């Protein structure tokens, strides 16, 4: 416990506390300043401890909007156990409207379990690892596609070989309760660097969600995020009486191998020949790569390497070699 992060919140105290995690930071124009990360603890006796995070990436807005609402609206008497809210887990990135932190260029979702002696993004990850994930019974992490990605609204749960059966079942029940059209099984059990991967390693049931896209928020995407978040919080038992509306029956899917991804084979300008939700056959043309700075060259076709449903795609027309153009999912049986 060597973190320099300090907070005005007492995580062990009953009641509603809204405050900040303060990470000491000494940049060129501020010798003894801090980076403030808004946070709340709403605690009422014994019961499940749920950690809910948003803006792990700073260009994804539905999560921070809905978690901020919970901070304003939920009172301690509505809670059984403890609701720990971090609406802007990567606050510097949110302030900049960027996926990664402008302070140290790090992607918060690639630094877990963090490092007390590291860069600011690593330090805040470590504080949450040691002080908040250490008490969690459930972890819910709200994402969206951000500025660079269109993606189908979906839940993500970690399910991998070697995981305890109870943990797989608990994750599956979270996804069913979340109740959005698609759930993607991911297998990043061995990757500690995402918050979801880290909590999975620690045996904590988790759900991550992709609930918007494009780096904007709409009334529909916020409403869908709010409704699904309320359903899953009710399921955990932390908000037993919150009003909810029925969710959708989710279709279980997985991203099967590297052939589910289409990457740009060269630098160029991509003409996309597909849309979200399309059913794709292996060998189908994904689009054309144009060489607009060498107009004498014919465009070159890019092909899908496997069959599946079009789950996500990049948004940027000018692409570099290796940039992701599309991701397919394939349907699988429900694990429960
Ligand atoms: Zn994200």
Boltz pocket constraint, residues with backbone or C-beta under 6 A from the ligand:
constraints:
  - pocket:
      binder: B
      contacts: [[A, 56], [A, 57], [A, 60], [A, 143], [A, 144], [A, 146]]
      max_distance: 6.0
